[in-house]
Structure formats: C-alpha cells, structure tokens
C-alpha cells in the first residue's frame, strides 16, 4: 500500500480499535502501580560507608546518676570533704552567680578492676566485672539544666523544639533488618520529661516513630505492644480481613497520592499485621533457660523487673530491631536517679539495674551480638560534687560520665576528664552532639549528610554542631 494513499476515518478507527483497549489496560495498571507503595520505607538501606555497628541498645538512666559516686573516681574530692568552695550556679537562685557550696565526698568506696585498672564504685559490682570491654567517657557536657530540656536534648538534639528522636533518625537512615518488627522500640518510656517527644518522628515521615512497649508503673511482665493479639478471630479470618482492608487502602492512596499521614497509616496496618504474627514470639521469654533468667536477675525480686526489660532488649536486637531503648524510668514526676536530698537512694537504683545490665552485656557477648551491637549507658546529665541539703546533689550538665561498649569502640579505656572534684569537663570535652555524631558514624551514617528538608531548611540530629570522637574508635 502506498503510504501516501488517503485513509478514511472509519478505516482508521477499525484498525486502531484494539489499541484503545491497550491504552485502557495501561491506565489501569499504572493506577494500581501508583496505589501500591513502590518501596517499603522501613526496608534496609545501605549505609554511607562500612558500619561497625548494625544496631544500638541505649540503656537510659533517667534522672542523672552521680558521676563522682559511680565511675569518675576523684581522690581530691575525698580529701576535700566538707570544704566550702565558690561555685557559679546553673539553677535556681544561684543562676550565673558565685556562691559558697560545701563539697561532699563519694558515699561509696571505689576499687580498680580488670587489666585496664578502671575505677568503679561499690554501687556496680556486676558491671565492674566487664570494665575491660567498656569505653568510659568522663568529659560529657550537655544543654539544659532541668530534666525536661536535657532529656529532650539527649533524645532529639534540641532542648525545646519538636525534633525527631535519635531512634527515628537511625531508622530513617538505615531502615530495619526485620520487616516484621518496628525499626525503633522503646521499653517502658516515661510520660514526663519530654514524654512521647523522646521517641517521636516529629517532621520525619510517621512510619519512623518509635514503638512504645509498656510504661513506668506497669510490671515488665505485663508490658506488650497495644492490640498485638486477637483472641476472637481466627488467623485465617484475620488474613482475609487484612487483604480486604488493604485493597480499600490502595484505592484511597490512588486518589490521595503524596499524603504522608495516609501512607503511614497504610504502612502501619501492614506492619501491625506482620507484628501480630511474629512479635509475640520475640517478646515471650518463657523459652529462655533458667541460667539465662538468672544471668539477668529475673529470679530475684529487686532485679526481676529491669532484668525482663534487658532480656527483651537482647531478643529485639537478635530479631533485627535497629534501635532499642531500655528505660529505667518512673511514672512519677521525679526521675529515679534524681536525689536532691537523699543520695543514699542511689544504692536502691544501682541494685535494681547493675546485675541486669551486666547480664545483658554478658549475654550479647556470648551470643556474638556484641560484635555488631553498640551499647550506650547513661543519663541526661550528672550531679554536682557538692552537697544540696544534708546529703543530696544538684543537677550537673557541665561534666558527667557515660559508657559505650561493643561494635567499633575501643574497649577498656577512659576518655576525657573532669576537674579534680568532678565538676567541669576539662580535657577532651565531649558534647552531646559529639556523642550523637559518633554513634551515627559507627552505624555508617554521616551526621552532616543525614538530613531532612523541612520548613525551608535541611535539619539533622546534630543541628549545626557535632564532631566524631575519633579517640574512642577501635
């Protein structure tokens, strides 16, 4: 046929009729493709560089343990007990002014442990057995002088603004190792001193919010994820319901593309269904051996509750959860380690946490999990070396101690120093932003490049500050 020969409209429509069906089919397929999420936002993501750690377990000692009574041994403070010195206040009526304060020696003795000879107080005899694997940072300092701002800063890098929690940033940057579980779990989080903002996604997509398990005041044996089980409907019927609901959800997504909140709800339904099938087994400790339960102190009344939390943390880490926070918190407005007038109460909190934390550490190590798990122990700030009242200590954000252990950090070292009485960080000072930057670095993330655009600027966990602490890296 001559290509220049004329063709009638009727002939053209007759020849092209099958093509209209193809166009319609392509449109339907395209609509369905857009309705279904292309990728799972929690799917594992490649780090920016080779990581030393795959996951983090953060053991939060809410209220501010006293560094001079726990891990920062100061013989000069012992010698100066009862002596009055000038101190510039950071709180209340002494804010910014010099005033006399009476020094108070540590209330517990210290001993050296391990080949490294690290000093540990008598509060923590079980943790002391592991000092050759711990990396102490004695020169921490932070923002905020009250529990609320400092706790929020420790979790989010900001004292007062709504910013994503560190666990949310980590999950945003790396996803989760297990699609059947959340990437970020917080055990028994407090409702005060930042409350849900401490595990909030803030302006990050809602799928990166932390999942709370239990709450202070509730026994750890009763802590679970809300609405996790369904004792009324059979698994087969639940599956049919889920499939029907997700078909409706896909129709909604097709009509309202780009709505973060709706996409997060649909993703949460999918995760919730998978969690119903998998999470109960992860949270069940009935299959653990008596020796393991004893290791965590679950066979003793004063350690049973926190021991359960620490054991659940190990099970979540083993199952592939990316960021796990274990909270030693209280349902009251007074955080547990906050002893302004009763420092001897530190002994009660140490007794409740020492053996479980040491048990968690030993269990991770014997299972090979410590090789790619970073453990972080600490509070939002420390306490003053001088007395408040008869035998209390005030807040001290200017110099305190935390420890890290596991993947990528040098074992058995002490980094940085406070002054002779344990008040101010003076050598190799480490700001909380620096600690955040270092933890991200160990996970294979660059704190300056892990950003999210919001309100006209790129935000990051470390804001405009933070340097990796290379001196503690293995």
C-alpha positions as CSV (number, residue, x, y, z in Angstrom):
1,X,0.0,0.0,0.0
2,X,1.3,3.4,-0.8
3,X,1.8,5.3,2.5
4,X,0.6,8.4,0.9
5,X,-2.8,7.0,0.0
6,X,-5.6,8.6,1.9
7,X,-7.4,6.5,4.6
8,X,-11.0,7.0,5.7
9,X,-11.9,7.8,9.3
10,X,-13.9,4.6,9.6
11,X,-11.0,2.5,8.4
12,X,-8.7,4.3,10.8
13,X,-11.0,3.6,13.8
14,X,-11.5,0.0,12.7
15,X,-7.7,-0.7,12.6
16,X,-7.0,1.2,15.9
17,X,-9.8,-0.3,18.0
18,X,-7.6,-2.9,19.7
19,X,-5.2,-0.1,20.6
20,X,-7.8,1.7,22.7
21,X,-8.1,-1.4,24.9
22,X,-4.3,-1.5,25.3
23,X,-4.4,2.2,26.4
24,X,-7.1,1.5,28.9
25,X,-5.3,-1.5,30.3
26,X,-2.1,0.5,30.6
27,X,-4.0,3.2,32.5
28,X,-5.5,0.7,34.9
29,X,-2.1,-0.9,35.5
30,X,-0.5,2.4,36.0
31,X,-3.2,3.4,38.6
32,X,-2.7,0.2,40.5
33,X,1.1,0.6,40.4
34,X,0.8,4.1,41.9
35,X,-1.7,2.9,44.5
36,X,0.7,0.3,45.8
37,X,3.8,1.5,47.6
38,X,6.8,1.1,45.3
39,X,9.2,0.5,48.2
40,X,8.8,-0.2,51.9
41,X,10.1,2.9,53.8
42,X,11.4,0.6,56.5
43,X,13.3,-1.7,54.1
44,X,17.0,-2.0,54.8
45,X,19.1,0.9,53.3
46,X,22.8,0.9,52.5
47,X,24.9,3.0,55.0
48,X,27.1,5.8,53.6
49,X,30.2,3.8,54.5
50,X,31.1,0.5,56.1
51,X,29.5,0.4,59.5
52,X,31.0,-1.1,62.7
53,X,27.5,-1.5,64.3
54,X,24.2,-2.7,62.9
55,X,22.1,-1.6,65.9
56,X,22.1,0.3,69.1
57,X,20.8,-0.6,72.6
58,X,20.5,2.6,74.7
59,X,20.1,2.0,78.5
60,X,18.7,5.3,79.8
61,X,19.2,6.0,83.4
62,X,16.6,8.8,83.9
63,X,17.3,11.5,86.4
64,X,21.1,11.8,86.3
65,X,23.3,9.3,88.1
66,X,26.1,11.0,90.0
67,X,29.4,10.5,88.2
68,X,31.5,11.0,91.3
69,X,29.6,8.2,93.1
70,X,29.7,5.8,90.2
71,X,32.5,5.8,87.6
72,X,34.5,9.0,88.0
73,X,36.9,8.5,90.9
74,X,38.1,11.7,92.5
75,X,40.5,11.2,95.4
76,X,40.8,15.0,95.8
77,X,37.1,15.1,96.5
78,X,37.6,12.6,99.3
79,X,40.3,14.8,100.8
80,X,38.2,18.0,100.5
81,X,35.0,16.6,102.0
82,X,33.1,19.4,103.9
83,X,35.2,22.2,102.4
84,X,33.4,25.2,101.0
85,X,34.3,26.5,97.6
86,X,33.0,29.2,95.3
87,X,30.7,27.8,92.6
88,X,28.8,29.5,89.8
89,X,25.2,28.3,89.9
90,X,23.4,26.9,86.9
91,X,20.0,26.7,88.6
92,X,17.5,28.5,90.9
93,X,18.6,31.5,92.9
94,X,22.3,31.0,92.2
95,X,22.0,31.1,88.4
96,X,25.1,32.7,86.9
97,X,26.3,33.9,90.3
98,X,29.2,32.8,92.5
99,X,28.2,31.3,95.9
100,X,29.7,29.0,98.5
101,X,28.9,25.3,98.4
102,X,30.1,22.5,100.7
103,X,31.9,19.6,98.9
104,X,30.6,16.1,99.7
105,X,32.8,13.1,99.2
106,X,31.5,10.0,97.4
107,X,29.2,8.0,99.6
108,X,30.6,4.6,98.3
109,X,34.1,3.3,98.0
110,X,35.9,2.8,94.7
111,X,38.1,-0.1,93.6
112,X,40.1,-0.8,90.5
113,X,39.0,-3.7,88.2
114,X,40.3,-5.6,85.3
115,X,43.6,-5.5,83.4
116,X,42.7,-1.9,82.5
117,X,42.5,-0.8,86.1
118,X,39.4,1.2,85.7
119,X,37.8,2.6,88.8
120,X,34.2,1.6,89.7
121,X,32.3,2.4,92.9
122,X,30.8,-0.3,95.1
123,X,27.4,0.6,93.6
124,X,28.1,-1.5,90.5
125,X,30.0,-4.8,91.4
126,X,28.5,-6.6,88.4
127,X,29.2,-4.0,85.7
128,X,32.7,-3.7,87.2
129,X,33.4,-7.2,86.1
130,X,33.2,-6.0,82.4
131,X,35.4,-2.9,82.6
132,X,37.9,-4.2,80.1
133,X,35.1,-4.2,77.5
134,X,33.7,-0.8,78.4
135,X,34.7,2.6,77.0
136,X,34.1,5.4,79.6
137,X,33.6,9.0,78.5
138,X,34.3,11.1,81.6
139,X,34.1,14.5,79.9
140,X,30.4,14.7,78.8
141,X,28.6,18.0,78.8
142,X,25.2,19.0,77.5
143,X,22.5,21.6,77.1
144,X,19.7,22.3,79.6
145,X,19.9,22.3,83.4
146,X,16.5,20.7,84.2
147,X,15.4,17.2,83.4
148,X,12.8,18.1,80.7
149,X,15.1,20.1,78.4
150,X,18.2,17.9,79.0
151,X,16.3,14.7,78.4
152,X,14.8,16.1,75.2
153,X,18.2,17.3,74.1
154,X,19.7,13.8,74.7
155,X,17.0,12.2,72.6
156,X,16.5,14.8,69.9
157,X,19.4,17.2,69.9
158,X,17.1,20.1,70.9
159,X,16.0,21.4,74.3
160,X,12.6,22.8,73.3
161,X,11.7,22.3,69.7
162,X,9.8,19.4,68.1
163,X,12.7,17.4,66.5
164,X,12.9,13.7,65.6
165,X,14.3,11.3,68.1
166,X,17.7,9.7,67.5
167,X,16.0,6.4,67.1
168,X,13.8,7.9,64.3
169,X,16.8,9.4,62.6
170,X,18.6,6.0,62.7
171,X,15.6,4.2,61.3
172,X,15.1,6.9,58.6
173,X,18.8,6.4,57.6
174,X,19.0,2.6,57.7
175,X,15.6,1.1,57.8
176,X,15.0,-2.1,59.7
177,X,16.7,-5.5,59.5
178,X,13.3,-7.3,60.1
179,X,10.2,-6.2,58.2
180,X,8.0,-8.0,60.7
181,X,9.1,-5.7,63.6
182,X,9.4,-1.9,64.1
183,X,12.9,-0.4,63.5
184,X,12.8,1.6,66.7
185,X,11.4,0.3,70.0
186,X,11.4,2.0,73.4
187,X,10.8,-0.2,76.5
188,X,8.8,1.4,79.4
189,X,9.2,5.0,78.4
190,X,8.2,7.8,80.8
191,X,5.3,10.0,80.0
192,X,7.1,13.0,81.6
193,X,10.3,15.0,80.9
194,X,9.7,15.0,77.2
195,X,7.3,12.1,77.2
196,X,6.3,10.9,73.7
197,X,8.5,13.5,72.1
198,X,11.5,11.5,73.2
199,X,10.6,8.8,70.7
200,X,8.7,10.9,68.2
201,X,9.3,11.1,64.5
202,X,8.4,14.9,64.6
203,X,8.6,16.1,60.9
204,X,10.1,12.8,59.6
205,X,7.5,10.5,57.9
206,X,5.3,9.0,60.6
207,X,6.5,5.5,59.8
208,X,9.8,6.3,61.7
209,X,8.2,7.0,65.1
210,X,9.3,4.7,67.9
211,X,7.0,1.9,69.1
212,X,6.5,2.1,72.9
213,X,6.3,-1.2,74.8
214,X,4.8,-0.8,78.3
215,X,5.1,2.2,80.6
216,X,6.6,3.0,84.1
217,X,4.4,1.8,86.9
218,X,3.4,-1.3,84.8
219,X,5.3,-4.5,85.5
220,X,7.6,-5.5,82.7
221,X,6.0,-9.0,82.7
222,X,2.8,-7.3,81.6
223,X,4.3,-4.9,79.1
224,X,3.4,-5.5,75.5
225,X,2.6,-3.7,72.3
226,X,-1.0,-2.5,72.4
227,X,-3.6,-4.5,70.4
228,X,-1.0,-7.0,69.4
229,X,-3.1,-10.1,69.8
230,X,-6.6,-11.1,68.7
231,X,-8.1,-13.9,70.7
232,X,-11.6,-13.6,69.0
233,X,-10.9,-14.1,65.3
234,X,-9.0,-17.0,63.7
235,X,-5.7,-16.3,61.8
236,X,-7.3,-17.3,58.5
237,X,-10.2,-14.8,59.0
238,X,-7.8,-12.1,60.1
239,X,-5.8,-12.6,56.9
240,X,-9.0,-12.2,54.8
241,X,-9.9,-9.0,56.7
242,X,-6.4,-7.6,56.2
243,X,-6.3,-8.3,52.5
244,X,-9.8,-6.7,52.0
245,X,-8.8,-3.7,54.1
246,X,-5.5,-3.2,52.2
247,X,-7.4,-3.3,48.9
248,X,-9.6,-0.4,50.1
249,X,-6.5,1.4,51.3
250,X,-4.9,1.1,47.9
251,X,-7.9,2.8,46.4
252,X,-7.6,5.6,48.9
253,X,-3.9,6.0,48.1
254,X,-4.6,6.2,44.4
255,X,-7.0,9.1,44.9
256,X,-4.8,10.9,47.5
257,X,-1.3,10.4,46.4
258,X,1.5,12.1,48.4
259,X,-0.3,12.3,51.7
260,X,2.3,11.2,54.2
261,X,-0.1,10.6,57.1
262,X,-2.3,8.3,55.0
263,X,0.7,6.4,53.6
264,X,2.0,6.0,57.1
265,X,-1.4,4.6,58.3
266,X,-1.4,2.1,55.4
267,X,2.2,1.0,56.2
268,X,1.4,0.8,59.9
269,X,-1.5,-1.6,59.1
270,X,0.8,-3.8,57.1
271,X,3.4,-3.8,59.8
272,X,0.8,-4.4,62.5
273,X,-0.4,-7.5,60.8
274,X,3.1,-8.9,60.4
275,X,3.8,-8.0,64.0
276,X,0.7,-9.9,65.2
277,X,2.3,-13.0,63.6
278,X,5.9,-12.5,64.8
279,X,6.2,-10.1,67.7
280,X,4.6,-12.3,70.4
281,X,7.3,-14.9,70.0
282,X,10.1,-12.3,70.3
283,X,8.6,-10.8,73.4
284,X,8.0,-14.2,75.1
285,X,10.8,-15.1,77.5
286,X,9.3,-18.4,78.6
287,X,11.6,-20.4,76.3
288,X,14.7,-18.9,77.9
289,X,16.8,-21.3,80.1
290,X,16.9,-20.9,83.9
291,X,20.6,-20.0,83.5
292,X,19.7,-17.1,81.3
293,X,17.0,-15.8,83.6
294,X,19.4,-16.0,86.5
295,X,22.0,-14.1,84.5
296,X,19.6,-11.1,84.2
297,X,18.4,-11.3,87.8
298,X,14.9,-12.4,86.8
299,X,14.9,-14.9,89.7
300,X,15.4,-12.1,92.3
301,X,12.7,-9.6,93.4
302,X,14.7,-6.4,93.2
303,X,16.2,-7.1,89.7
304,X,13.3,-9.0,88.1
305,X,11.6,-6.1,86.5
306,X,14.5,-4.4,84.9
307,X,16.0,-7.8,84.1
308,X,13.0,-8.5,82.0
309,X,13.5,-5.3,80.1
310,X,17.1,-6.0,79.4
311,X,16.3,-9.6,78.2
312,X,13.6,-8.2,75.9
313,X,16.2,-5.8,74.5
314,X,18.5,-8.7,73.7
315,X,15.7,-10.6,72.0
316,X,14.7,-7.5,69.9
317,X,18.4,-7.0,69.0
318,X,18.6,-10.6,68.0
319,X,15.5,-10.3,65.9
320,X,16.9,-7.3,63.9
321,X,15.4,-4.2,65.6
322,X,17.7,-1.3,64.7
323,X,17.4,1.0,67.8
324,X,16.2,-0.3,71.2
325,X,15.9,1.9,74.2
326,X,15.7,0.4,77.7
327,X,14.3,3.0,80.2
328,X,14.9,2.9,83.9
329,X,12.2,5.5,84.5
330,X,9.4,6.3,86.9
331,X,5.7,7.1,86.5
332,X,6.1,10.0,89.0
333,X,7.3,13.5,88.1
334,X,10.6,12.8,90.0
335,X,13.0,10.7,87.9
336,X,14.6,7.8,89.6
337,X,18.2,8.9,89.9
338,X,17.2,12.5,90.9
339,X,18.4,12.6,94.5
340,X,18.5,16.2,95.6
341,X,18.2,15.4,99.3
342,X,18.7,11.6,99.6
343,X,21.8,10.4,97.8
344,X,21.8,7.1,99.6
345,X,18.8,6.2,97.5
346,X,21.3,5.7,94.6
347,X,22.1,2.3,96.1
348,X,18.5,1.2,95.6
349,X,18.6,2.1,91.9
350,X,22.1,0.6,91.4
351,X,20.9,-2.6,93.0
352,X,17.9,-2.8,90.6
353,X,20.0,-2.2,87.4
354,X,23.5,-3.4,88.0
355,X,23.0,-7.1,87.5
356,X,20.5,-6.8,84.6
357,X,22.8,-4.5,82.7
358,X,25.8,-6.8,83.3
359,X,23.7,-9.8,82.3
360,X,22.6,-8.1,79.0
361,X,26.3,-7.3,78.3
362,X,27.4,-10.8,79.0
363,X,24.6,-12.4,77.0
364,X,25.3,-10.2,74.0
365,X,28.9,-11.1,74.1
366,X,28.4,-14.9,74.4
367,X,26.0,-14.9,71.5
368,X,28.3,-12.9,69.3
369,X,25.9,-10.0,69.1
370,X,28.3,-7.5,70.7
371,X,30.4,-7.6,67.6
372,X,27.8,-5.5,65.7
373,X,25.7,-4.1,68.6
374,X,26.6,-0.7,70.2
375,X,25.5,-0.4,73.9
376,X,25.2,3.0,75.4
377,X,24.6,3.6,79.1
378,X,23.9,7.0,80.7
379,X,21.6,9.7,81.9
380,X,20.7,13.2,80.7
381,X,23.3,14.8,82.9
382,X,25.3,14.2,86.1
383,X,25.3,15.6,89.6
384,X,27.3,18.2,91.5
385,X,30.3,17.3,93.7
386,X,28.9,19.5,96.5
387,X,26.0,18.8,98.8
388,X,22.5,20.0,98.3
389,X,20.8,20.0,101.7
390,X,22.3,17.4,104.0
391,X,23.1,14.5,101.6
392,X,21.8,15.4,98.2
393,X,23.3,16.6,94.9
394,X,22.0,19.0,92.4
395,X,22.0,18.7,88.6
396,X,25.3,19.0,86.7
397,X,25.2,19.3,82.9
398,X,28.8,20.6,82.8
399,X,30.7,17.3,83.4
400,X,29.5,13.7,83.7
401,X,30.1,10.2,82.6
402,X,28.6,7.7,80.1
403,X,29.9,4.5,78.8
404,X,29.8,2.8,75.4
405,X,30.6,-0.8,74.5
406,X,30.6,-3.2,71.6
407,X,30.9,-2.6,67.9
408,X,33.5,-0.1,66.9
409,X,34.6,1.4,70.2
410,X,37.9,0.9,72.0
411,X,37.5,-1.4,75.0
412,X,38.9,-0.8,78.5
413,X,39.7,2.9,78.0
414,X,38.7,6.1,79.8
415,X,38.4,9.1,77.5
416,X,38.4,12.7,78.7
417,X,38.5,14.1,82.3
418,X,36.6,16.3,84.6
419,X,38.4,18.7,87.0
420,X,39.9,17.5,90.3
421,X,36.5,17.4,92.1
422,X,34.4,16.0,89.2
423,X,32.5,19.2,88.4
424,X,33.6,20.5,85.0
425,X,34.6,18.6,81.8
426,X,38.2,20.0,81.2
427,X,40.0,17.6,78.9
428,X,38.9,16.1,75.6
429,X,35.4,17.5,76.2
430,X,32.5,15.7,74.6
431,X,29.3,17.5,73.9
432,X,26.1,15.5,73.5
433,X,26.1,16.5,69.8
434,X,29.5,14.8,69.5
435,X,28.2,11.6,71.1
436,X,25.3,11.6,68.6
437,X,27.7,12.2,65.7
438,X,29.9,9.3,66.9
439,X,27.0,6.8,67.3
440,X,25.7,7.7,63.8
441,X,29.3,7.3,62.5
442,X,29.5,3.8,64.0
443,X,26.3,2.9,62.2
444,X,27.8,4.0,58.9
445,X,26.0,7.4,58.8
446,X,27.5,10.8,58.3
447,X,25.7,13.2,60.8
448,X,26.2,16.1,58.4
449,X,24.6,14.3,55.5
450,X,21.8,12.6,57.3
451,X,19.3,15.4,56.8
452,X,15.7,16.0,56.1
453,X,14.2,19.1,54.4
454,X,11.5,20.8,56.5
455,X,10.3,24.4,56.8
456,X,12.8,25.7,54.3
457,X,16.0,24.2,55.6
458,X,17.7,20.9,56.0
459,X,17.5,19.5,59.6
460,X,19.8,17.0,61.2
461,X,20.2,15.3,64.6
462,X,23.3,17.3,65.4
463,X,21.9,20.6,64.1
464,X,24.9,22.7,63.2
465,X,27.4,21.2,65.5
466,X,28.9,17.8,66.5
467,X,32.2,16.1,65.7
468,X,33.0,12.4,65.7
469,X,35.1,11.3,68.7
470,X,37.9,9.6,66.8
471,X,39.8,8.9,70.1
472,X,37.3,6.2,71.2
473,X,37.0,4.4,67.9
474,X,38.6,1.0,67.5
